[in-house]
Amino acid sequence: MNALRQALVDTHTAATLIQSGATLAIAGDESVLAGLPRGNWIGGTIPYFMAQDGGSTTRKHVFVTAMDADEGLKPRIAQYDPEHLPQVCTDAPDNGFSLIILPAFSQMHFDYAKNAPMYDDMYIKPIVGWISGMHLDDTGIRVPKVVDGRTGALLENRAVVLHVPLPDNISVNVNIVNLFSQGCGDVMQFEESGFEASSCIINGRPTPFAQYLKAIGHDTRLPLVADYNGASINVSFKSISDTDGKVEFYGPVFPHVEYLLARPFGGSYETAFAHASASLPEASFSCNCILNYLHSELEGKHTGNVIGPMTFGEVAYQLLNQTMVHMTLELH
């Protein structure tokens, strides 16, 4: 089994790969993805990358993950609407993995965050991927999209997936780098599901959430953290409005879930992230959160051996925020 190839490339190189018949996952700005030829690829909109030469923000290049099929095993492209998304794992190969891309803030994003842990075959068949986004300067102008390269369609409320079969002597190892754990402060619950909230029940008392965060001087680089059966699941802060008191998130919050603000870590954000990622081996697939990119000021810097798109959310089985997902293929 040849390793999956990952690199930030120009559009001519990407087009040549597509026209060669290669099966690809491609990340890039919407304007660039829309101009690529049709072929065996899926894509998602994002202009932020950890490239082979360091962190890069570009609307002219695309990040390509090429999937080399051996022994006649060919990856299969699938597209899912909200009704059929729950069958994504049952459609996956018995040995292999699935790579999924979903558009941020869409119904698909919400549904996957809420329901993926209950999907049939979840945690039995590996699934990794990311949430597409857009340049932060385009907020309110463009919306995140995914692309089915077979048709070139730019989709706002669909998921695109590569189901990748592997030989029986290859196994998949999925790792998550999460800097955060629950702190020991106030307990928060939300009355409604969604990507924004105006109020929050804090220690049993309804409280305007934006006012609370400002009153305690919270560093919004530190996310909300929920404990799901021992797994720390982050919900990252997107913005706090002074005008309407709304707090926006990069992932949805849900009722009946207890959230705590993340525990601060010693030293700088950049140092903590560099230490966490330094020893990781070269990945077959990886992605990293846009907030790690911004808060660690990764433009022009490296994250060890890890390269990939910087995203609005990550998938390692379930939906994650403010993490790095790292997948390797292992011969046994």
ChimeraX attribute file (.defattr): number of C-alpha atoms within 10 A of each C-alpha:
attribute: neighborCount
match mode: 1-to-1
recipient: residues
	/A:1	14
	/A:2	10
	/A:3	16
	/A:4	17
	/A:5	14
	/A:6	23
	/A:7	19
	/A:8	25
	/A:9	15
	/A:10	14
	/A:11	18
	/A:12	11
	/A:13	14
	/A:14	22
	/A:15	15
	/A:16	13
	/A:17	18
	/A:18	20
	/A:19	14
	/A:20	11
	/A:21	11
	/A:22	18
	/A:23	24
	/A:24	27
	/A:25	26
	/A:26	25
	/A:27	32
	/A:28	28
	/A:29	25
	/A:30	24
	/A:31	11
	/A:32	17
	/A:33	28
	/A:34	17
	/A:35	11
	/A:36	17
	/A:37	17
	/A:38	17
	/A:39	20
	/A:40	22
	/A:41	30
	/A:42	28
	/A:43	30
	/A:44	33
	/A:45	32
	/A:46	31
	/A:47	26
	/A:48	31
	/A:49	30
	/A:50	27
	/A:51	25
	/A:52	18
	/A:53	12
	/A:54	16
	/A:55	22
	/A:56	21
	/A:57	17
	/A:58	15
	/A:59	16
	/A:60	14
	/A:61	23
	/A:62	28
	/A:63	27
	/A:64	25
	/A:65	22
	/A:66	22
	/A:67	22
	/A:68	17
	/A:69	19
	/A:70	12
	/A:71	8
	/A:72	9
	/A:73	12
	/A:74	16
	/A:75	24
	/A:76	16
	/A:77	21
	/A:78	15
	/A:79	17
	/A:80	18
	/A:81	13
	/A:82	15
	/A:83	9
	/A:84	10
	/A:85	19
	/A:86	21
	/A:87	15
	/A:88	23
	/A:89	23
	/A:90	14
	/A:91	14
	/A:92	22
	/A:93	17
	/A:94	15
	/A:95	17
	/A:96	20
	/A:97	24
	/A:98	23
	/A:99	21
	/A:100	29
	/A:101	29
	/A:102	35
	/A:103	29
	/A:104	27
	/A:105	22
	/A:106	17
	/A:107	16
	/A:108	21
	/A:109	23
	/A:110	22
	/A:111	15
	/A:112	21
	/A:113	18
	/A:114	16
	/A:115	13
	/A:116	20
	/A:117	15
	/A:118	12
	/A:119	16
	/A:120	15
	/A:121	16
	/A:122	18
	/A:123	15
	/A:124	12
	/A:125	20
	/A:126	23
	/A:127	25
	/A:128	23
	/A:129	27
	/A:130	29
	/A:131	32
	/A:132	30
	/A:133	31
	/A:134	24
	/A:135	19
	/A:136	13
	/A:137	8
	/A:138	11
	/A:139	11
	/A:140	7
	/A:141	9
	/A:142	13
	/A:143	19
	/A:144	26
	/A:145	27
	/A:146	31
	/A:147	29
	/A:148	23
	/A:149	25
	/A:150	13
	/A:151	12
	/A:152	19
	/A:153	14
	/A:154	19
	/A:155	17
	/A:156	19
	/A:157	19
	/A:158	23
	/A:159	28
	/A:160	26
	/A:161	27
	/A:162	25
	/A:163	22
	/A:164	22
	/A:165	21
	/A:166	23
	/A:167	15
	/A:168	11
	/A:169	10
	/A:170	15
	/A:171	16
	/A:172	18
	/A:173	14
	/A:174	17
	/A:175	14
	/A:176	16
	/A:177	15
	/A:178	18
	/A:179	20
	/A:180	20
	/A:181	22
	/A:182	19
	/A:183	15
	/A:184	10
	/A:185	12
	/A:186	13
	/A:187	16
	/A:188	24
	/A:189	21
	/A:190	21
	/A:191	15
	/A:192	15
	/A:193	14
	/A:194	16
	/A:195	19
	/A:196	19
	/A:197	21
	/A:198	17
	/A:199	20
	/A:200	20
	/A:201	17
	/A:202	19
	/A:203	13
	/A:204	11
	/A:205	10
	/A:206	14
	/A:207	15
	/A:208	17
	/A:209	21
	/A:210	21
	/A:211	17
	/A:212	14
	/A:213	14
	/A:214	12
	/A:215	9
	/A:216	8
	/A:217	9
	/A:218	12
	/A:219	13
	/A:220	16
	/A:221	17
	/A:222	21
	/A:223	26
	/A:224	26
	/A:225	24
	/A:226	22
	/A:227	15
	/A:228	10
	/A:229	6
	/A:230	7
	/A:231	10
	/A:232	18
	/A:233	23
	/A:234	29
	/A:235	25
	/A:236	25
	/A:237	22
	/A:238	16
	/A:239	14
	/A:240	21
	/A:241	11
	/A:242	10
	/A:243	6
	/A:244	9
	/A:245	15
	/A:246	18
	/A:247	21
	/A:248	19
	/A:249	21
	/A:250	23
	/A:251	26
	/A:252	21
	/A:253	27
	/A:254	17
	/A:255	12
	/A:256	12
	/A:257	14
	/A:258	20
	/A:259	25
	/A:260	21
	/A:261	24
	/A:262	24
	/A:263	17
	/A:264	16
	/A:265	12
	/A:266	8
	/A:267	8
	/A:268	12
	/A:269	17
	/A:270	15
	/A:271	11
	/A:272	14
	/A:273	20
	/A:274	16
	/A:275	12
	/A:276	15
	/A:277	18
	/A:278	13
	/A:279	12
	/A:280	15
	/A:281	13
	/A:282	15
	/A:283	22
	/A:284	22
	/A:285	26
	/A:286	26
	/A:287	26
	/A:288	29
	/A:289	24
	/A:290	25
	/A:291	21
	/A:292	21
	/A:293	23
	/A:294	14
	/A:295	13
	/A:296	17
	/A:297	13
	/A:298	19
	/A:299	16
	/A:300	12
	/A:301	16
	/A:302	18
	/A:303	22
	/A:304	16
	/A:305	13
	/A:306	26
	/A:307	27
	/A:308	26
	/A:309	33
	/A:310	31
	/A:311	31
	/A:312	26
	/A:313	31
	/A:314	29
	/A:315	24
	/A:316	22
	/A:317	20
	/A:318	20
	/A:319	25
	/A:320	26
	/A:321	29
	/A:322	29
	/A:323	25
	/A:324	28
	/A:325	26
	/A:326	26
	/A:327	23
	/A:328	17
	/A:329	20
	/A:330	13
	/A:331	10
	/A:332	7
